[in-house]
Amino acid sequence: MEDIILALEEGVVEVKIRNRVNPVYFTCNQLIKAAAILHLMAPHVEENTAS
């Protein structure tokens, strides 16, 4: 993951992923909590996908 952006006014969490043209967008009732969880998971995702 390159970046995680919490956009409260749009109601989404935007995740920019390396080697991907378009970001992934998440919507849910608890955006702040979802963004925090993604932020905590990001280093582990990078570890497991590195080649």
Buried (B, 14 or more C-beta within 10 A) or exposed (E): BEEBEBEEEEEBBBBEBEEEEEBEEEEEEEBEEBBBEBBEEBEEEEEEEEE
